């Protein structure tokens, strides 16, 4: 059975849920399903990332949400920042839900489509890349998200990720510093680290 949230086509039986959650000062309505990440509520790490993300410091351009799931990070940032957000996930079921959730919450400044990490993006450069990476998919997947982000960022653009300390935050921090020459712990909350690197100007 391929029922992991990082599986391209989960084959678990559908179990639709519908609930509301406040993000970025707005009440969002979400539809979720089996076979997607954190289907019962927006996970704590995503909430910490949303709350600590500073879009005002960014250069002009789009935001890219990698591993968007059913959409909480990308939709919240599109709403709060007023920027266009491209949202991608390998999980087709999650992508369909994200599209539905964007419509449900009347968020139009998004482009949501399937992609295995950065394989099928619709743009070449972004002001920011954000990710709550799929830790259970393995270290190689997480480090690919980190290592292949830098060429996609405009100068001054940022990569921001959330990872629990016990699930590899120190390793990710070291990797980001190797790639970008800088890394900052923006926030620590209940074991979740928000790590940010900036592409040199």
C-alpha positions as CSV (number, residue, x, y, z in Angstrom):
1,X,0.0,0.0,0.0
2,X,1.4,3.4,-0.9
3,X,-0.2,5.6,1.7
4,X,2.6,7.9,2.7
5,X,2.0,11.6,2.4
6,X,5.0,11.9,0.1
7,X,3.6,9.2,-2.3
8,X,2.6,10.4,-5.8
9,X,-0.7,8.6,-5.8
10,X,-1.9,7.5,-2.4
11,X,-4.3,4.5,-2.7
12,X,-5.8,4.7,0.8
13,X,-9.6,5.0,0.9
14,X,-10.9,8.6,0.9
15,X,-11.8,10.0,4.3
16,X,-12.7,13.6,3.7
17,X,-12.5,16.0,6.7
18,X,-13.5,19.7,6.8
19,X,-12.5,22.1,9.4
20,X,-11.4,25.7,10.0
21,X,-8.1,27.1,11.3
22,X,-6.8,30.6,11.9
23,X,-3.6,31.4,10.1
24,X,-2.0,34.8,9.5
25,X,-4.9,36.5,11.3
26,X,-7.6,34.9,9.1
27,X,-9.9,32.0,9.5
28,X,-9.2,29.5,6.7
29,X,-11.5,26.6,5.8
30,X,-9.8,23.4,4.8
31,X,-10.8,20.2,3.2
32,X,-8.4,17.3,3.8
33,X,-8.3,13.6,3.1
34,X,-6.5,10.4,4.0
35,X,-3.0,10.1,2.4
36,X,-2.0,13.7,3.1
37,X,0.2,15.2,5.8
38,X,-1.5,16.5,9.0
39,X,-5.0,16.0,7.8
40,X,-6.7,16.7,11.2
41,X,-5.3,20.2,11.7
42,X,-2.5,22.4,10.6
43,X,0.7,21.0,12.1
44,X,2.6,23.0,14.6
45,X,5.7,23.4,12.5
46,X,3.8,24.9,9.6
47,X,2.2,27.4,12.0
48,X,5.6,28.5,13.4
49,X,6.9,28.9,9.9
50,X,4.0,31.1,8.8
51,X,4.2,33.2,12.0
52,X,7.9,33.8,11.6
53,X,8.1,34.4,7.9
54,X,9.1,38.0,6.9
55,X,8.0,38.7,3.4
56,X,8.6,42.4,3.8
57,X,12.4,41.8,3.6
58,X,12.2,40.0,0.3
59,X,13.1,41.3,-3.2
60,X,10.4,41.5,-5.8
61,X,9.0,38.2,-7.0
62,X,7.1,35.0,-6.4
63,X,7.2,32.7,-3.4
64,X,7.6,29.0,-4.0
65,X,6.1,26.5,-1.5
66,X,7.7,23.1,-1.9
67,X,5.7,20.2,-0.5
68,X,2.6,22.3,-0.1
69,X,0.3,19.5,1.0
70,X,-3.3,20.6,1.1
71,X,-2.1,24.2,1.2
72,X,-1.8,25.9,4.6
73,X,1.6,27.5,4.2
74,X,1.2,28.7,0.6
75,X,-2.4,29.9,1.0
76,X,-1.6,31.8,4.3
77,X,1.5,33.5,2.8
78,X,-0.4,34.4,-0.4
79,X,-3.1,36.0,1.7
80,X,-0.8,37.7,4.2
81,X,1.9,39.0,1.8
82,X,-0.2,39.8,-1.3
83,X,2.4,38.0,-3.3
84,X,1.9,35.3,-6.0
85,X,2.7,31.9,-4.6
86,X,3.6,28.8,-6.7
87,X,2.7,25.7,-4.7
88,X,4.0,22.2,-5.6
89,X,3.8,18.7,-4.2
90,X,4.5,15.2,-5.5
91,X,1.2,13.9,-3.9
92,X,-1.6,14.3,-6.5
93,X,-4.2,14.0,-3.8
94,X,-2.7,16.8,-1.8
95,X,-2.4,19.0,-4.9
96,X,-6.1,18.5,-5.7
97,X,-7.0,19.4,-2.2
98,X,-4.8,22.6,-2.3
99,X,-6.6,23.7,-5.5
100,X,-9.9,23.1,-3.8
101,X,-8.8,25.0,-0.6
102,X,-7.5,27.9,-2.6
103,X,-11.0,28.3,-4.3
104,X,-12.8,27.7,-1.0
105,X,-10.8,30.5,0.6
106,X,-11.0,32.8,-2.5
107,X,-7.2,32.9,-2.8
108,X,-6.5,33.6,-6.5
109,X,-2.8,34.6,-6.4
110,X,-1.6,31.0,-6.5
111,X,-0.4,28.5,-9.1
112,X,-0.8,24.9,-7.7
113,X,0.4,21.9,-9.6
114,X,2.2,18.6,-9.1
115,X,6.0,18.5,-9.1
116,X,8.6,16.2,-7.6
117,X,10.5,18.8,-5.7
118,X,11.8,21.3,-8.4
119,X,11.3,19.1,-11.5
120,X,8.4,20.9,-13.1
121,X,8.3,24.5,-11.9
122,X,6.5,27.2,-13.9
123,X,9.1,29.9,-13.2
124,X,12.9,30.1,-13.2
125,X,13.4,32.5,-10.2
126,X,11.8,33.2,-6.9
127,X,12.0,35.8,-4.2
128,X,11.6,33.1,-1.6
129,X,11.3,29.3,-1.2
130,X,9.5,27.9,1.8
131,X,9.2,24.3,2.8
132,X,8.0,22.0,5.6
133,X,10.0,19.2,4.1
134,X,8.8,15.6,4.1
135,X,11.2,14.2,6.8
136,X,9.9,10.7,6.4
137,X,10.8,10.6,2.7
138,X,14.4,10.5,3.9
139,X,17.5,12.8,4.3
140,X,18.3,12.7,0.6
141,X,15.0,14.2,-0.3
142,X,15.3,16.9,2.3
143,X,18.8,17.8,1.3
144,X,17.8,18.0,-2.3
145,X,15.2,20.6,-1.4
146,X,18.0,22.5,0.4
147,X,20.8,22.1,-2.1
148,X,18.8,22.8,-5.3
149,X,17.1,25.9,-4.0
150,X,19.9,28.4,-4.3
151,X,20.0,28.6,-8.1
152,X,16.3,29.3,-8.2
153,X,16.5,32.3,-5.9
154,X,16.9,35.9,-7.0
155,X,19.8,37.8,-5.3
156,X,18.6,38.6,-1.8
157,X,16.0,35.8,-1.9
158,X,15.6,33.4,1.0
159,X,15.1,29.7,1.7
160,X,13.1,29.1,4.8
161,X,12.4,25.6,6.2
162,X,10.9,24.2,9.4
163,X,12.5,21.0,10.8
164,X,12.3,19.6,14.3
165,X,15.6,19.3,16.1
166,X,15.1,15.6,16.7
167,X,14.4,15.1,13.0
168,X,17.5,16.7,11.6
169,X,17.5,20.4,12.1
170,X,21.2,20.6,13.0
171,X,22.1,18.6,9.9
172,X,19.9,20.8,7.7
173,X,21.4,23.9,9.3
174,X,24.9,22.7,8.5
175,X,23.9,21.9,4.9
176,X,22.2,25.3,4.3
177,X,25.4,27.0,5.6
178,X,27.5,25.0,3.2
179,X,25.3,26.0,0.3
180,X,24.5,29.6,1.0
181,X,27.4,30.6,3.2
182,X,24.9,31.7,5.8
183,X,22.1,30.3,7.9
184,X,20.0,31.9,10.7
185,X,17.8,30.2,13.3
186,X,14.8,32.6,12.9
187,X,12.7,30.8,15.6
188,X,12.8,27.9,18.0
189,X,9.5,26.7,19.3
190,X,8.7,23.3,21.0
191,X,11.7,21.7,19.3
192,X,10.9,23.2,15.8
193,X,13.6,25.2,14.2
194,X,12.8,27.8,11.5
195,X,16.0,28.0,9.4
196,X,16.7,30.7,6.9
197,X,19.4,31.3,4.3
198,X,19.8,34.3,2.1
199,X,21.2,34.2,-1.4
200,X,24.1,36.6,-1.7
201,X,23.3,39.9,-3.6
